[in-house]
């Protein structure tokens, strides 16, 4: 199980809130969040409540400035977080070219550093059958990311990828990810 501590001010100052589970609205506990410390586990942190907006995967370590972490210029940019359970076992995802599982489909069991190699014009929906995955807007696992938990995702833009023009690579979330 993971544990993360959020702080109101940069450099782990001010009031703090500690959790080992999902937190859809950090302002319930803190007036703002400008730094965090991951004691154990993996977490996604989000710029907006309810797991929306720009998101970043954080692992064990210290993050003294949330603006630098998120790569955006907001005064209190961590608003929600989600714990990523460690998955032991096989990974499997089906990615689809269009919304609602339309168009071409490819099943993946390993990372794909560039979906162009699959000859897909886009990736707009997916079905995560095993494991947890990250999709990235640029090849080679760069740029903005989108967390995909197990289940059917009929429209990736509705998951917080509305500001991502194209999803270009996908990676399994492992303890070494």
C-alpha positions in Angstrom: 0.0 0.0 0.0 1.2 3.5 -0.8 1.4 6.6 1.4 1.6 10.3 0.2 1.8 13.5 2.3 0.6 16.8 0.8 1.7 20.2 2.1 0.1 23.6 1.7 3.4 25.4 1.0 6.5 24.7 -1.0 9.4 22.8 0.6 7.0 20.7 2.8 5.9 23.7 4.9 2.5 24.5 6.3 -0.4 22.2 7.2 -0.2 18.7 5.8 -2.5 15.9 4.8 -1.5 12.2 4.6 -3.4 9.5 2.7 -3.0 6.0 1.4 -6.0 6.1 -0.9 -7.7 8.2 -3.7 -8.4 11.8 -2.9 -10.8 13.4 -5.4 -10.7 16.9 -3.7 -7.6 18.0 -1.7 -9.1 21.3 -0.8 -11.4 19.4 1.6 -8.2 19.0 3.8 -5.9 21.8 2.7 -6.5 25.3 1.4 -3.9 24.6 -1.3 -1.2 22.1 -2.2 2.3 23.2 -3.2 4.5 20.2 -2.3 4.3 16.5 -1.6 6.3 13.6 -0.3 5.7 10.0 -1.4 6.6 7.7 1.4 5.8 4.5 -0.5 3.9 3.4 -3.6 2.9 5.1 -6.8 0.3 8.0 -7.2 -1.1 10.1 -10.0 -1.5 13.8 -9.0 -3.9 16.0 -10.9 -4.2 19.8 -11.4 -8.0 19.7 -11.0 -10.5 18.0 -8.7 -12.0 14.6 -9.5 -8.9 13.3 -11.3 -9.1 15.8 -14.2 -6.6 18.0 -16.0 -2.9 17.7 -16.3 -1.6 14.6 -14.5 1.8 13.3 -13.3 3.0 10.0 -12.0 4.9 10.3 -8.7 6.8 7.6 -6.9 8.7 7.4 -3.7 10.6 10.7 -3.2 10.2 14.4 -2.4 8.6 17.0 -4.6 9.2 20.4 -3.0 7.5 22.5 -5.7 4.3 21.3 -7.3 4.6 23.9 -10.1 7.8 22.4 -11.2 6.4 18.9 -10.8 3.3 19.6 -12.9 5.2 21.7 -15.4 2.5 24.4 -15.4 2.3 27.8 -13.7 -0.5 27.7 -11.2 -0.4 28.8 -7.6 -1.8 25.6 -6.1 -1.9 23.1 -8.8 -2.3 19.7 -7.1 -6.1 19.3 -6.5 -6.6 15.5 -6.5 -4.6 12.3 -6.3 -5.1 8.6 -7.1 -3.2 5.7 -5.6 -1.9 3.3 -8.3 -2.1 -0.3 -7.0 1.0 -2.4 -7.8 0.0 -5.0 -10.4 1.8 -8.4 -10.4 1.0 -10.5 -13.4 0.4 -10.1 -17.1 -0.5 -6.8 -18.7 -3.0 -6.6 -21.5 -4.8 -3.6 -23.2 -6.7 -3.2 -26.5 -6.4 0.2 -28.1 -8.8 1.5 -30.7 -8.4 4.1 -33.4 -11.8 5.7 -32.7 -14.2 6.4 -29.8 -16.5 3.6 -28.6 -14.0 0.9 -29.7 -14.3 1.7 -33.4 -11.7 1.5 -36.2 -8.6 -0.5 -36.0 -7.8 -2.4 -32.8 -4.4 -3.6 -31.5 -3.9 -5.7 -28.4 -0.7 -4.9 -26.4 1.0 -6.8 -23.6 4.1 -4.7 -23.5 5.1 -1.0 -23.9 4.8 0.7 -27.3 7.0 3.7 -27.7 5.2 4.9 -30.9 1.7 3.9 -31.9 2.5 5.1 -35.5 4.3 1.7 -35.9 0.9 0.1 -35.5 -0.4 2.1 -38.5 -3.1 3.7 -36.4 -4.1 7.3 -37.2 -5.1 8.0 -33.6 -6.0 6.2 -30.3 -9.4 7.4 -28.9 -10.6 4.5 -26.8 -9.3 1.4 -25.1 -10.1 -1.6 -22.9 -7.6 -2.3 -20.1 -8.0 -5.9 -19.4 -5.0 -6.5 -17.1 -2.7 -4.1 -15.3 -2.5 -0.3 -15.2 -1.2 1.8 -18.1 0.0 5.3 -19.0 -0.6 6.9 -22.4 1.6 9.8 -23.5 1.0 12.5 -26.1 4.5 12.1 -27.7 6.5 9.0 -28.8 9.0 7.5 -26.4 6.8 8.1 -23.4 7.2 11.9 -23.4 4.8 14.8 -22.9 1.5 14.9 -21.1 0.2 11.6 -19.8 -3.1 9.8 -19.1 -3.6 7.1 -16.5 -5.6 4.1 -17.6 -7.0 1.8 -14.9 -8.6 -1.6 -15.7 -11.9 -1.3 -17.5 -13.5 0.0 -20.7 -12.6 3.6 -21.7 -14.9 4.6 -24.5 -13.6 8.1 -24.9 -10.1 9.0 -23.8 -10.7 12.7 -24.2 -13.3 12.5 -21.4 -10.7 11.0 -19.0 -8.8 14.2 -18.9 -7.0 14.0 -22.3 -9.1 16.8 -23.8 -6.0 19.0 -24.0 -3.9 16.2 -25.6 -4.0 16.4 -29.4 -2.8 12.9 -30.0 -1.9 9.9 -27.8 1.4 8.5 -29.3 2.9 6.0 -26.9 1.7 3.6 -24.1 3.6 2.1 -21.1 2.7 -0.4 -18.4 2.9 0.9 -14.9 5.3 -1.2 -13.0 7.3 -0.6 -9.8 10.2 0.4 -12.1 8.1 2.4 -14.6 
